Amino acid sequence: MEPEAKEKRRFFSKIPRKVKWLIIALIFNNMAIGYLLVYLTAFFPQLNISAGVVGLLLGLEGAMVLLSIPLGILSDRRGRKKLLLIGTSLVPLPIIMIALTLNVAVLVLAAIILGVAESAALSTWNAIIADQTSLENRDASFSLSFILGNGAVAFGSLLPAFIPAIQSLTGLGSIPVHEDLLVLVGLVSAITPVWLFRVLKDYKETPNPTKLIRGKNFPILLKFSGINSLIGLGAGFIIPLIPTWLFLKFGTPDTFSGPLLSLSNLTIALAAVTSPRLSSRFGLLKAIVATQGFSTVFMLSLAFVPDVRLAGGLYIVRAALMNVSVPLQDSYLMGIMSQEERGLASSINTVVWRIPNSITTVIGGLILATGRFDIPFYLATIFYAISITLFYTQFKNIRPRS
């Protein structure tokens, strides 16, 4: 154990100090998002808000990532720092809006604003990390970002577990406690842009206002993103709606699904520690394909599960296996792109994944509302299998560069 522990420490010690502080700064945004997701997908159904409306809100938020493409171009031409600060600064507003109303029109507006904020952040985050790392420490940097990000989401998802105790202490009902807690995490999320501003104060960029949109690796990017989009399309049918599925099929409230998502995200974060070692041992591409493939088997098994505890266990294993590949895929994509293409590449990959995901999330919500709780898993499995097969066959001979 001791040699392995030393190896892990050496691996993460390669990460530049500024990159570590950047990753830590995002914790507050991620924690708020973690609780917000449980609020939308588990608490809203308890208020008799239909699965269709939940799917619509998640779908609209995801669809706004379409803005990542023009924002990614803008970040490559004008610089990434300002866009990242704007995106993270917007996050508290929609969270507080959602806490204060059940009016569908206002909720739709909040989902759109949150999507715009996410677009600004996503179009810059991976590129900023990649610009400050090399092939030697890039896998470790993306793995640490993924680990701490999921850890923060896990903490936010765990907060509903404390709500019964808060009710006992304050004498307040469930609804006001849920709402006040969402306002609180929204305010806490404002720490992220302040922290980022301090860390990025001396960050130097060399914008290129005349840069062409299409670089030499554009065809490879489109192939990568197109294949990856099939994962997003399949996942949308059920993965964002797992708490809603648990409530509709088993009657479980957010005091169960919230901690389940928290444990899942914590497991994902811990599992991601193995990502760099899998990459070193088996190769980057084989590690991605293997973890995604095994994850798909566990996802399909959820269609047949009769017990909520078994469902929770299978979901945690599925999530851990699938998400071990995420930092590796980010590192792989940034490695096959040149530095001046990375902002746009990150944006296009995000958009091409999220748009189909947003559409199928709406469809998945409608399917769940009809009482067919197995069909979304069958649909997701088909698209996962196609994507994994295509990814291996098309990219097995393409290796990342520094």
N, C-alpha and C positions, 0 to 999 in steps of 0.2 A: 504493500500500500504506500509505503514511504516514497519509493522511487516514482510511482505514478503521481503522487501529490506534488512532488518536486517538478515533474514534467509539466503538469497543468500550470503551476505557478510560472515556470519559465515561459510557457506558451503565451499566457496573457500578459506577462511582463514586457513582451515585445511591443505592446500597443502604445502609441504615443500618448503622453500625459494629457495633452489637450483633447484628444479624442475620448479618453476616459471621462473627462469632465463633461464633455458634450453629451455623452451617453447617460450620465447620471442626471443631467439637467432635465431630460425628457421624462423622468420618472413621474413627475407630478401630473403632467398631461395624461400619461398612460393610466395612472391610478384612477383619475376621474372617468376616463373612457371605460375602464373596467366596471365601475359601478353603474355607469349610464347604460351599458349593454344589458346588464341584469334588470335594470329598471324598465327598459323598453320591452325586453323579450320575456321576462318572467312576471314582473309586477303589473304591467299593463293588462295582460290577460286576466289577472285576478280582479281588475276593475271592469271586466266585461268589454274591454276593447278587443275587437276581433283580431284573429291571426292575420287576416287580410290587411288590416290597417298597420299592424306591426311590420309585416313584410313590405308594405308600401314605404314606410318611413326609412327602413333599412335600405331599401332599393334606391330611394331618392338620394340618400346620403352617399351611397356608393356611386351613383350615376354622375354626381358632381365631379368625380375624379377625372372626368373628361377634360376638365380644365387643366389637368396636369401637363397635357401636351403643350399648349401655348406657354404655360408657366415654366415648363422645363426648357423650352427654347429661350425664353426670357432669362432664365437663370444662367444658361450657357453664354448668352450674349452680354448680359448686364451684371451678373454676379448672383451668388446664391444666398448670401447672408441675410439681406433685407427680406427676401421672400420667406425664408424660414422663420424669421422673427414675426412677420405679419401673420403667418399661418398659425403659429403657436399662441399668438396674442388673441386670436379670434375664438379660440376654443371655449373659454369660460362663458361667453354670451349665449350660445345655443343650449348649453347644459342648464343654465339658470332659467332660460325660457321654458324648457321642457318641464322643469320642476314646478313652474308656477301656473300651468294650464293643462287642460285636456282638450282644448279647442283644436280640432284637426287642422284647420288652416294655419294656426300658429305653430303647431307641431311640424307641419310640412315646411314652413319657413325656417324653423330651427334646424331641421334635417339638412336643408339646402346650405345654410350657413356653415354647419359642421362639415359638410362635404367640401365646401370651398376652402375651409381651414386645412382640412386633411390634404387637399390637392397641393396647396402651397408648401406644406411640409414634405410631402412625399416626393415632390419634384426636385427637392434639394438635398434631403437627408442622406441618401445613399451616396450621392455624388460628393458631398462634403467629406464624408468618411473616406471614400475611395481616393479623393484628391490628397488626403493627408497620410495615406498609408502606401505600402509597397506590397509586392507579391508575398513577401516574407511574413508580414503581419496583418494582411487584409482579412484572411479567414478568421483570425482571432478577434479582430475588431468587430466584424459583422456578427460573430457568435456572441460576444459580450453585449452588443447592442440588443440582440434578440433575447438573451437571457434576462437582462435587467428590465427590458421592456415588458416581457411576459410576467416577470416577477411583480412588477408594478400593477399590471392588469389583474393579476391574481389577487393582490391585496385589495384592490377596488371591488372585485367580484365577491370577496369574502365579507364585505361590510354588512350585507343583509343578515348574516348570522348573528350580529350584535343587536339587531332591531328589537327582538323580544325583550332583551335586558334593558334597552333604552326605554321601552314602553313601561316596564315595571318601575324604573327609577323616576320617570317623569310623569307618569299617568296619562301620557298622550296616546292617541290612537295610532294605528298602523299607517294610515295615509299621511298625516302630518309629519311623522317621523321619517318616512320615505322621502317626502318632499324636502324637508329641512336638510336631510343628509345629502341630497343631490345638490342643493344650493351650496352647502359647505364644500363639497369636493370640487364644485365649479370654481369657487373662489380660490381654493388651494391650487388649482391648475394654473392660475395666473403667475405662480412662482417660476414656471418653466421659461417663458420669454425673458423675464428679468435675469435669470441665471444665464441663459444663452447669450444675452447681450454682453454680460461681463466676460464670459469665456471667449466670445468671438470678437472682442474689442480690437485685438491686434491681428485678426485673421486677414491675411493678404490674398487678394484675388487678382487675376489678370483677365478681365472680361474681353470678349472678342465680338464687338458689335457687327462685324461683317461676316461672322461665321455662317457657313451654309447649313441649312437645316439637315440635309442628307449627307452624312459622312460616308466613308468608304465601307463601314461595317453595317450600313443600314439594312441590306438584305438579310444578313445574319440576325440582326435584331428583330426584324419582322417575323422570321421563322421561329426564333426563340419565344417571342411573345405570343405568337399565334398558337403554338403548341401548349404553352403555359395557360393560355386562356381557357382551354378545355377543362383544366382543373378548376378554375374559377367558376366556369359555367356549371359543372357538376356540383361543386360545393354549395353553390347558392341555393339549391333545392332544399337543403336541410341544415347545413352546419351553422349558419347564423341563427337558425330557429330552434336549436336544440332545447333551450329552456321552455319555449312555447310547446314543442313536441312533448316534453316531459310533463308539462301541466295538462295538456289535452288528453294524453294517453294514460297517464298514471295519477293525475290530480295533485302533483307535487308543487308546492308554493315556492317562492323565491328564497325562502329560508333553507330550502334544500338545493335548488339549482344554482343559487349564488355560490355557496361553498363548493359545490361540485365544479363549477367553472373555475373557481379559485384554485382548487386542488389540481385541476387539469392544467391551468396555466403555470402553476408552480412546477408540476411534473414536466411540462414542456420546457421550462427554463432550465431545469436540472438536466434534462435529456440533451439539451442543446450544448451542454458542456462536452458531450461526446462527439459533436459534429466535427471539430477539427481533427480529432483522432481517427474518426472513420474516414475522413478525407485523406489523411496521411497514409492510412493502412491500405485502403481499397482503391483510392483515386477519387477525385471530386465527383465525376459523373456517375460512377458505379454506386457511390454512397447515396447520392440523390435518388437514383432509380430504386435501390433496394429498400430504403426507408419508406418511400412513397408506395411501393408495391405491397409491402406487409401491412401498411396502414389501411389500404383499400380493403383488404380481407376483413379486418376488424370492423370497418365501417359497414360493410355489407351485412355482417352478423347482427347489427342493431335492428335490422328490419324484422328479425324473427324473435327478438328477446321478449320474454314474458314478465320479467321482474325488474323493478326500477333500480334496485341495487346492482344487479348484473348489468343493466344498461349503463349505469354510471361508470362501472369498472371498465367495460368495453370501450366506452367513449374516451376515457382518460388514456387508455393504451393507444387508441387510434390517433388521438390528438398529439400525443408525444412522438409517435413514429412519423407522422406526417410533417410535423413542424421541425423535426431535427434537420430536415432538408432545406428549410427556408433560408437560414444564413448562408448555407452552402450555395444555393441558387443565386442569392444576391452577390456573393463573392465571385461566382462563375461569370455572371453577366457583366459585372464591372470589369472583370479581368479580360473579357474578349472584346471590350469596347476601348477605344482610345480616350484619353483624358477629356478632350474637348467634346466628346459625344455622350458623356456619362449622364449629364442632367437630362437630356432628351431621352436617352435610353431608359433611365429609371422611370421617367414619366410615361413613356409609351408602354412599357411592360406593365406598369401599374394600371393604366387605363384599360388596356386590352384584357387584363385579368378581371378588373372590377366591373366593367360595363356588363358583360354577360352574367357575372355573379349577381349584379343588382337586379337584372331582369328575372333571373331564375329564383331569386329570393322572393320576389312578388308572387311568382307562380307557385313556389313552395308554400307560401302562406295560404294561398287559395286552396291548394290541395289539402293541407292540414285542416282547413276550415270545413272540408267535406267529410272529414273523419277517416280518410285513407292515410294511415300513418306509416305504411311500408313503401309506397310508390316512390317518395323522394329519395330513399336510399338506393333503390334499383337504378333510378335515373343517374344519380351521382356516380355509382360504381361504373356504369358503362363509359361515361366521359373520362373518369380517372384512368381506366384501363387503356383507352385509346391514347390519351396524352402521354402516359408513362412509356408506352411502346414507341410512339413517334419520337419522343425526346431522346431515347437511347439510340435509335437507329439513325437519327439525323445529326446528332452531336458527338457521337463516340470518337470521332477523329479531330475534333476542334478543341484545342487546349488554351487556357487563359494565359495572358501575358502579364508582365509587371505593369 
